[in-house]
């Protein structure tokens, strides 16, 4: 008898493995723009994008998530176990076919498996530009899809990582010079300098510390920073 999933994270991990086995690149917890919904999984293969929203049970909230991504990716599917009672499965399958979305039916337990109960239609007019532009290599491994802590790779993480690499290559670089050369996500260099200095002072950005030398802030790498995983950043950090 198939077992139910203990967590959304476990279910999403199984779906990610299934996609990877079919030669899709899989990115987890992708947010195209600040304040926008976060996709549990975004798979990419030869320029085609597939969004998969994962849940341990079927619900209206899950259908609403699927509806949001229609027109924003080439394929959109939900992934969840089949309901064991009522008519929910049939009604859901009919709605998904009508809107062009798909259903990955997931079975838990030792023999866990994924199968396409409803195949999604390709949405050739999908405006996938913002979603494609948001994909980053660290999203493949930084956070588990469906994790309960809202952990994800963000523009802030991208800026912090670029700063770590620059400082490692040039210890003692001035903060102002680093910001001028950094591909950061802030609206202005002034905002970047003030905000990054604040997070450095509070130890939020791992691997780098700032020191005032002759009245000017210089940046230095922490010893062994390469082996330290960046700390989880609050979604409010910018």
C-alpha positions as CSV (number, residue, x, y, z in Angstrom):
1,X,0.0,0.0,0.0
2,X,1.4,3.4,-1.0
3,X,2.3,5.7,1.9
4,X,1.6,9.3,2.2
5,X,4.4,11.8,2.2
6,X,5.7,13.2,5.5
7,X,6.6,16.5,4.0
8,X,6.3,18.6,0.9
9,X,10.1,18.6,0.8
10,X,10.2,14.8,0.4
11,X,7.6,14.9,-2.3
12,X,9.3,17.7,-4.2
13,X,12.7,15.8,-4.0
14,X,11.2,12.8,-5.7
15,X,9.7,14.9,-8.5
16,X,13.0,16.7,-9.0
17,X,14.8,13.3,-9.4
18,X,12.2,12.3,-11.9
19,X,12.7,15.4,-13.9
20,X,16.5,15.1,-13.8
21,X,16.3,11.5,-15.0
22,X,14.5,12.8,-18.1
23,X,17.4,15.3,-18.8
24,X,15.8,18.4,-17.4
25,X,17.9,20.9,-15.4
26,X,16.0,21.5,-12.2
27,X,16.0,24.7,-10.2
28,X,14.3,25.0,-6.8
29,X,12.4,27.9,-5.1
30,X,12.5,30.3,-8.0
31,X,11.1,33.8,-7.6
32,X,11.1,35.8,-10.9
33,X,10.7,39.2,-9.3
34,X,10.6,40.5,-5.8
35,X,7.2,40.1,-4.2
36,X,6.1,37.6,-6.9
37,X,5.1,34.0,-6.1
38,X,7.9,31.4,-5.7
39,X,7.8,28.3,-8.0
40,X,8.6,25.1,-6.1
41,X,10.4,23.7,-9.2
42,X,11.4,25.1,-12.6
43,X,12.8,22.6,-15.1
44,X,14.6,23.7,-18.2
45,X,15.5,21.7,-21.3
46,X,16.7,23.2,-24.6
47,X,15.1,26.5,-23.7
48,X,11.7,25.1,-22.7
49,X,10.6,25.9,-19.1
50,X,8.3,23.7,-17.0
51,X,7.0,24.9,-13.7
52,X,5.9,22.3,-11.2
53,X,4.0,23.2,-7.9
54,X,4.3,20.4,-5.3
55,X,2.0,19.7,-2.4
56,X,1.2,16.7,-0.2
57,X,-2.5,16.9,-1.0
58,X,-4.8,18.4,-3.5
59,X,-6.3,21.7,-2.6
60,X,-7.8,24.9,-4.1
61,X,-4.6,26.7,-3.0
62,X,-2.6,24.4,-5.2
63,X,-4.8,24.9,-8.2
64,X,-4.5,28.7,-7.7
65,X,-0.7,28.3,-7.8
66,X,-0.9,26.4,-11.0
67,X,-3.2,29.0,-12.5
68,X,-0.7,31.8,-11.7
69,X,2.0,30.2,-13.8
70,X,-0.2,29.6,-16.9
71,X,1.2,31.9,-19.6
72,X,4.5,32.4,-17.7
73,X,6.1,29.0,-18.7
74,X,5.9,26.6,-21.6
75,X,4.6,23.8,-19.4
76,X,2.8,24.0,-16.0
77,X,1.9,21.1,-13.8
78,X,1.0,20.3,-10.2
79,X,2.5,17.4,-8.4
80,X,0.7,15.6,-5.6
81,X,-0.7,12.2,-4.6
82,X,-4.1,11.2,-6.0
83,X,-7.0,11.8,-3.5
84,X,-8.3,8.6,-2.0
85,X,-11.8,9.8,-1.5
86,X,-14.5,11.8,-3.3
87,X,-14.6,13.1,-6.9
88,X,-11.7,15.5,-6.5
89,X,-9.4,13.6,-8.8
90,X,-11.7,13.5,-11.7
91,X,-12.8,17.1,-11.4
92,X,-9.2,18.3,-11.1
93,X,-8.1,16.3,-14.1
94,X,-10.9,17.8,-16.2
95,X,-10.0,21.4,-15.1
96,X,-6.3,20.8,-15.8
97,X,-7.0,19.5,-19.3
98,X,-9.2,22.5,-20.0
99,X,-6.6,25.0,-19.1
100,X,-3.6,23.1,-20.5
101,X,-1.9,22.2,-17.3
102,X,-0.6,18.8,-16.2
103,X,-0.7,16.5,-13.2
104,X,2.3,14.5,-11.9
105,X,0.8,11.9,-9.7
106,X,3.3,11.0,-6.9
107,X,3.3,7.8,-4.8
108,X,5.1,7.8,-1.5
109,X,6.8,5.1,0.5
110,X,9.8,2.9,-0.4
111,X,8.5,2.3,-3.9
112,X,7.9,6.1,-4.4
113,X,7.2,6.9,-8.0
114,X,6.0,9.7,-10.3
115,X,3.8,9.3,-13.4
116,X,2.0,11.8,-15.6
117,X,-1.6,11.5,-14.9
118,X,-2.4,14.5,-17.1
119,X,0.1,15.7,-19.7
120,X,0.4,19.5,-19.9
121,X,0.0,21.2,-23.3
122,X,2.8,23.4,-24.5
123,X,1.9,27.1,-24.2
124,X,3.7,28.5,-27.2
125,X,2.8,32.1,-26.4
126,X,4.1,31.8,-22.8
127,X,6.0,35.0,-21.7
128,X,8.8,33.0,-20.1
129,X,11.4,35.8,-20.3
130,X,11.3,36.9,-16.6
131,X,11.3,33.3,-15.4
132,X,14.2,32.3,-17.6
133,X,16.2,35.4,-16.5
134,X,15.7,34.5,-12.8
135,X,17.4,31.1,-13.1
136,X,20.7,30.8,-11.4
137,X,23.1,27.8,-11.1
138,X,23.0,27.9,-7.2
139,X,19.3,27.4,-7.3
140,X,20.0,23.8,-8.3
141,X,21.4,22.9,-4.9
142,X,21.2,25.9,-2.4
143,X,17.7,25.1,-1.1
144,X,15.5,22.0,-1.1
145,X,12.3,22.5,-3.1
146,X,9.3,22.7,-0.9
147,X,11.4,23.5,2.2
148,X,9.3,24.9,5.1
149,X,11.7,27.7,5.9
150,X,11.2,29.8,2.7
151,X,14.9,29.2,2.0
152,X,15.9,30.2,-1.5
153,X,18.7,31.8,-3.6
154,X,17.8,35.5,-3.9
155,X,19.3,38.6,-5.6
156,X,20.8,39.5,-2.2
157,X,22.6,36.1,-2.2
158,X,23.8,36.8,-5.7
159,X,25.3,40.1,-4.7
160,X,26.8,38.7,-1.5
161,X,28.5,35.8,-3.4
162,X,29.9,38.3,-6.0
163,X,31.3,40.4,-3.2
164,X,32.9,37.3,-1.5
165,X,34.6,36.4,-4.8
166,X,35.9,39.9,-5.4
167,X,37.3,40.3,-1.9
168,X,38.9,36.9,-2.1
169,X,40.7,37.9,-5.2
170,X,41.7,41.4,-3.9
171,X,42.0,41.5,-0.1
172,X,41.9,45.0,1.2
173,X,39.8,46.4,-1.6
174,X,37.9,49.6,-0.7
175,X,34.2,49.1,-0.1
176,X,33.5,52.0,-2.6
177,X,35.7,50.3,-5.3
178,X,34.1,46.9,-4.7
179,X,30.6,48.4,-5.1
180,X,31.6,50.2,-8.3
181,X,32.8,47.0,-9.9
182,X,30.2,44.7,-8.4
183,X,27.2,43.4,-10.4
184,X,24.8,44.2,-7.5
185,X,21.0,44.3,-7.3
186,X,20.7,47.7,-5.7
187,X,19.3,50.8,-7.4
188,X,22.3,52.9,-6.8
189,X,25.9,52.6,-5.7
190,X,25.2,54.8,-2.6
191,X,22.4,52.4,-1.5
192,X,24.7,49.4,-2.1
193,X,27.5,50.9,0.0
194,X,25.3,51.8,2.9
195,X,23.3,48.5,3.0
196,X,26.3,46.2,2.4
197,X,28.3,47.9,5.1
198,X,25.4,47.4,7.5
199,X,25.1,43.7,6.8
200,X,28.8,43.3,7.0
201,X,28.9,45.0,10.4
202,X,26.2,42.6,11.6
203,X,27.9,39.5,10.2
204,X,25.1,38.7,7.9
205,X,27.4,38.3,4.8
206,X,29.6,35.4,5.6
207,X,33.2,35.2,4.3
208,X,33.9,38.9,4.4
209,X,34.7,41.5,7.1
210,X,35.2,45.2,6.9
211,X,37.9,47.2,8.6
212,X,38.5,51.0,8.7
213,X,42.0,51.8,7.6
214,X,43.1,55.4,7.5
215,X,39.5,56.5,7.7
216,X,38.3,54.3,4.8
217,X,36.4,51.0,4.8
218,X,38.4,48.1,3.3
219,X,37.2,44.6,2.9
220,X,39.0,41.4,3.8
221,X,38.2,37.7,3.3
222,X,37.5,35.5,6.4
223,X,39.9,32.5,6.6
224,X,38.3,29.4,5.2
225,X,35.2,31.2,3.8
226,X,35.1,28.9,0.8
227,X,33.9,26.0,3.0
228,X,31.3,27.9,4.8
229,X,27.7,27.7,3.5
230,X,26.1,31.2,3.2
231,X,23.6,31.7,6.0
232,X,19.9,31.7,5.2
233,X,18.9,35.3,4.6
234,X,15.5,36.7,5.5
235,X,13.3,37.5,2.5
236,X,13.2,41.0,3.8
237,X,16.9,41.5,3.3
238,X,17.9,43.7,0.4
